[in-house]
């Protein structure tokens, strides 16, 4: 996980049959290896192969910090100040 990553919003999600930590990471983040984010924010849920159907989870929404101004957005790195 990028240390500059922060979460300020959450999505409430109810686990469905067959959900796993890695399948939810892939669904919400596009990377099945980002499951640690989910586990950390749902510390009260048992870590097991399958998440019990009906379990209420919070899915953190991550926003990347940007050190560039909006004017520099979209410019190649070598053109940014």
C-alpha positions, -999 to +999 in steps of 0.1 A: +000+000+000+012+035-009+020+054+023+005+085+008-028+068+003-057+080+026-093+070+029-120+095+037-151+076+025-166+042+030-189+020+011-212-003+031-213-038+016-231-070+026-211-101+018-226-124-008-222-162-011-187-170-023-171-136-014-135-138-004-112-110+008-093-112-025-124-113-047-137-081-030-103-064-033-104-072-070-140-060-073-134-027-055-097-019-062-089-039-094-062-058-076-068-090-057-037-085-036-051-053-020-072-074+005-051-062+035-069-028+032-102-045+036-091-067+065-076-038+084-109-018+081-130-048+091-110-060+121-141-075+138-147-099+109-130-133+111-103-140+086-112-171+067-113-185+032-149-174+026-166-144+042-199-155+058-228-145+037-247-115+052-216-101+070-217-063+070-184-048+057-170-013+052-150-008+020-127+021+023-125+044-007-089+055-012-077+087-027-041+092-038-023+123-025-011+145-053+020+167-050+014+184-083-010+213-090-041+208-111-024+229-138+003+202-141-021+173-142-017+153-174+017+167-182+047+143-185+068+141-153+097+160-169+074+190-176+060+192-141+077+217-117 
